[in-house]
């Protein structure tokens, strides 16, 4: 039995409503797909990814207060684009203490001598006016943010292979602002990824990630690191050749078609071209059938990958016990602080 494709689905719907245009029928099918996908964490929308962090690099540069252009003597690389840029104090009252906030994203690599930041530079403790040029500024270029892929919904696991633990991802930026407001903490690798505002990188030499979900590493990582992760995907618009998988492998034409036909029955048609399929009573009946079909598919998905953990005999699998006593300390390289 062959797999169902998105093209199979919308063509099956159009047979019921030939007066509707192709793009409208595809929109109905796409809407039904996204409605179904939003009902639960389906097993066929689980994905894997690798979070890769590059080592921090120090540079000496010249900045201008109020300008987003930074210059150097050939210190910049094309691969710096989309990374983060932070500076230390220059002639500060604190005698040159490090300062890692605000954090700028490099929007454009112009030349080895010049980059453009996502916001005007404004770190100054001495009251210098906008337009003041500061030379010999010590700066760091690193991966301080993680931008999730376009289909990212939410994490289910970020594994730390260096300490055999999970990295936390349920912390938000507001909590991090209390914990470390000027981002002083650093380590070879992070202990958590904090929810952050969306990406500001609009794309230059690298692929644009503007508006995609973004996290902040904490503590700020300094070394090359790779963390495998599992995540739940969000439904994206489908192409004609997209092939459904999992429990929808050979059910999509039947199931998603029901949801699209609900929309078809609710469409009265265009000016001077009424839709013969338009029938609100039919739409109500199809809606009940659609909801029932979703429930049937959800039960089938449970047989493949259950979202309900209540059936697990936890007395035989004492995972919580492993996380909160010294067994895990003896089994890994973690310290007590690493567990929290």
C-alpha positions in Angstrom: 0.0 0.0 0.0 1.5 3.3 -1.1 1.9 6.4 1.1 -0.5 9.3 0.8 0.9 12.6 -0.4 -0.5 16.1 0.1 -1.3 16.1 -3.7 -3.4 13.0 -3.2 -5.4 14.7 -0.4 -6.2 18.0 -2.1 -7.2 16.2 -5.4 -9.5 14.0 -3.5 -11.2 17.0 -1.9 -11.5 18.8 -5.2 -13.5 15.9 -6.6 -16.2 16.8 -4.1 -16.1 20.5 -4.8 -15.0 21.1 -8.4 -16.2 24.7 -8.4 -13.4 25.7 -6.0 -10.0 26.7 -7.3 -6.9 24.7 -6.7 -5.3 27.2 -4.3 -8.5 27.4 -2.2 -8.7 23.6 -2.0 -5.1 23.4 -1.0 -5.7 26.0 1.7 -8.6 23.9 3.1 -6.3 20.9 3.2 -3.5 22.8 4.8 -5.9 24.2 7.4 -7.1 20.7 8.2 -3.6 19.4 8.5 -2.5 22.2 10.9 -5.7 21.7 13.0 -5.0 18.0 13.3 -1.3 18.6 14.1 -2.2 21.0 16.9 -4.4 18.5 18.7 -1.5 16.7 20.4 2.2 15.9 20.3 2.1 13.4 17.4 4.9 10.8 17.1 5.2 11.6 13.4 6.1 15.2 14.3 9.1 14.3 16.5 12.5 15.3 15.3 16.2 15.3 16.2 18.7 18.0 15.9 22.3 18.9 16.9 23.0 22.1 18.9 26.5 23.1 17.8 28.4 25.8 19.7 31.6 27.3 18.3 34.5 28.5 20.6 34.6 32.1 21.6 37.2 34.3 19.9 38.6 37.5 21.2 39.2 40.6 19.1 40.3 44.2 19.5 38.2 46.7 17.7 37.0 50.3 17.4 33.4 51.2 18.2 31.4 54.4 17.9 28.7 55.2 20.5 25.4 55.3 18.7 26.6 53.5 15.6 26.1 49.8 14.7 29.3 49.7 12.6 32.4 48.2 14.3 35.9 48.2 12.8 39.1 46.3 13.4 42.5 45.6 11.9 41.5 42.6 9.9 40.1 40.7 12.9 36.7 39.7 11.5 35.7 36.5 9.7 32.8 35.8 7.3 31.6 33.1 9.7 31.2 35.7 12.4 27.9 36.7 10.8 24.9 35.8 12.9 27.1 35.2 16.0 27.0 37.4 19.0 29.3 40.3 19.9 30.0 41.6 23.4 32.6 44.0 24.8 34.5 44.9 27.9 34.8 48.4 29.5 37.2 50.9 28.1 38.6 53.2 30.7 35.8 52.4 33.0 35.6 53.3 36.7 35.7 49.6 37.6 39.2 49.3 36.1 38.4 47.2 33.1 36.0 44.7 34.5 34.3 42.5 31.9 30.9 43.5 30.7 28.8 41.2 28.6 25.5 43.0 28.3 23.9 44.1 26.1 24.5 41.3 23.6 24.7 42.3 20.0 24.1 40.0 17.0 26.4 40.5 14.0 24.0 41.2 11.1 26.5 41.7 8.4 30.1 40.8 7.7 31.3 43.6 5.4 35.0 43.0 5.3 37.7 41.6 7.6 37.9 45.2 8.9 34.2 45.9 9.4 31.0 44.3 10.7 27.4 45.7 11.3 25.6 45.0 14.5 21.8 44.6 14.9 21.6 47.7 17.1 23.7 50.8 17.8 26.6 50.3 20.2 25.9 52.0 23.5 28.1 50.6 26.3 29.7 53.6 28.0 30.1 54.3 31.7 31.9 57.6 31.4 29.2 59.8 30.0 30.6 60.1 26.5 28.2 61.6 23.9 26.9 59.7 20.9 29.5 59.8 18.1 32.4 59.3 20.5 34.9 56.9 19.0 36.4 54.3 21.4 39.5 52.5 20.3 41.3 49.4 21.6 38.0 47.9 22.8 38.3 44.3 23.9 35.4 42.2 22.5 34.3 38.6 22.3 32.6 36.9 19.4 30.7 33.8 20.4 27.6 31.6 20.1 25.5 33.0 23.0 22.1 32.3 21.3 20.6 29.2 19.8 18.1 29.8 16.9 15.8 26.8 16.5 14.9 25.5 13.0 11.9 26.9 11.1 9.7 23.8 12.0 10.6 24.0 15.7 7.7 23.6 18.2 9.3 22.8 21.5 12.1 20.7 23.0 11.5 17.3 24.6 15.1 16.6 25.5 18.5 18.3 25.3 21.2 15.8 26.2 24.5 16.8 27.7 27.0 14.0 26.7 29.8 15.7 28.6 28.2 15.3 32.0 25.5 12.6 31.2 22.6 14.9 32.2 19.8 16.9 30.6 20.2 20.6 29.8 17.2 22.7 31.2 15.1 24.4 28.6 12.1 25.4 30.8 13.8 28.6 32.1 12.9 32.0 30.6 14.9 35.2 30.1 13.1 37.0 33.0 14.4 34.3 35.4 17.9 34.6 33.9 17.8 38.4 34.3 17.4 37.9 38.0 20.1 35.2 38.2 22.7 37.0 36.1 21.6 40.4 34.9 24.9 41.4 33.2 25.8 37.9 32.0 29.0 37.5 33.9 28.9 33.7 34.2 30.7 31.6 31.6 31.9 28.0 31.3 33.1 25.6 28.6 29.4 24.7 28.0 26.0 25.8 29.1 23.7 24.3 31.8 20.5 25.6 30.3 18.9 27.3 27.3 16.6 30.1 28.4 13.6 31.2 26.2 14.5 34.5 24.5 13.0 36.9 22.1 12.9 35.8 18.4 16.0 36.0 16.2 17.0 39.4 14.7 19.3 38.0 12.0 17.9 38.9 8.6 20.5 37.1 6.5 23.6 38.2 4.6 26.2 35.6 4.0 24.3 33.1 6.2 20.7 31.9 5.9 18.2 34.3 7.4 16.6 33.2 10.7 14.6 36.4 11.3 11.7 35.8 13.6 12.5 32.2 14.4 12.4 30.9 18.0 15.6 31.8 19.9 17.1 30.6 23.2 20.0 32.0 25.2 22.8 29.8 26.6 23.7 30.1 30.2 26.4 30.2 31.5 27.9 31.7 28.3 29.8 28.9 26.5 33.4 29.3 25.6 34.4 26.1 23.9 33.3 24.0 21.0 30.4 21.9 22.1 27.7 19.7 20.5 24.4 18.7 22.2 22.0 16.2 20.6 18.3 17.1 21.2 14.8 15.9 20.5 12.0 18.3 19.7 8.4 18.4 18.6 7.8 20.0 15.2 5.2 22.5 14.3 3.2 21.9 11.1 4.4 23.9 8.1 2.8 24.5 4.8 3.1 21.3 2.7 4.3 20.9 -0.9 2.4 18.8 -3.4 4.9 15.9 -3.1 5.0 15.9 0.7 4.5 12.3 1.8 2.7 11.7 5.2 4.3 9.4 7.7 3.5 7.5 10.9 -0.2 6.8 11.5 -1.1 9.1 8.5 1.1 7.1 6.1 -2.0 5.6 4.4 -4.7 7.4 6.3 -4.1 11.1 5.3 -6.4 11.0 2.2 -9.3 9.7 4.4 -8.6 11.7 7.6 -7.4 15.1 6.4 -10.0 15.0 3.6 -12.7 15.1 6.2 -11.4 18.2 7.8 -11.0 19.9 4.4 -14.6 19.0 3.4 -15.8 20.7 6.5 -14.3 23.9 5.1 -15.7 23.2 1.7 -19.3 22.8 3.0 -18.9 26.1 4.8 -17.8 28.0 1.7 -20.8 29.7 -0.1 -18.9 30.3 -3.3 -17.8 33.4 -5.1 -19.8 36.3 -6.6 -22.0 34.9 -9.4 -20.6 31.4 -8.8 -22.3 29.7 -5.8 -20.8 26.5 -4.4 -23.1 23.5 -4.9 -21.4 21.8 -2.0 -22.3 24.6 0.4 -24.5 23.2 3.2 -24.2 24.3 6.9 -26.0 21.2 8.1 -23.6 19.0 6.1 -20.7 21.0 7.6 -22.0 20.3 11.1 -22.2 16.5 10.3 -18.8 16.5 8.7 -17.3 18.4 11.7 -18.4 15.5 14.0 -17.0 13.0 11.6 -13.7 15.0 11.4 -13.4 15.1 15.2 -14.1 11.4 15.4 -11.5 10.7 12.8 -8.9 12.7 14.8 -9.7 10.7 17.9 -9.3 7.4 16.0 -5.9 8.5 14.6 -4.8 9.6 18.1 -5.6 6.2 19.6 -3.6 4.6 16.7 -0.7 6.9 17.5 -0.9 6.0 21.2 -0.3 2.4 20.1 2.8 3.5 18.4 4.0 6.1 20.9 2.0 6.8 24.0 1.8 10.3 25.4 0.4 9.0 28.6 3.0 8.0 31.2 0.5 6.9 33.9 0.6 3.3 32.7 4.4 3.1 33.5 5.2 1.1 36.6 7.4 3.7 38.2 8.3 1.4 41.1 10.1 -0.8 38.6 11.7 2.2 36.8 12.7 4.6 39.6 13.9 7.4 37.3 13.1 10.1 39.8 15.2 8.3 42.3 18.2 8.4 40.0 17.8 12.1 39.6 17.8 13.0 43.3 20.2 10.8 45.1 23.9 9.9 45.0 23.4 7.0 42.6 23.5 9.5 39.7 26.7 11.1 41.2 28.4 7.7 41.2 27.2 7.0 37.7 28.3 10.3 36.0 30.8 13.0 36.2 28.2 15.4 37.7 28.5 17.3 41.0 25.5 18.1 43.2 25.3 21.6 41.7 25.1 20.1 38.2 21.8 18.4 39.0 20.0 21.7 39.6 
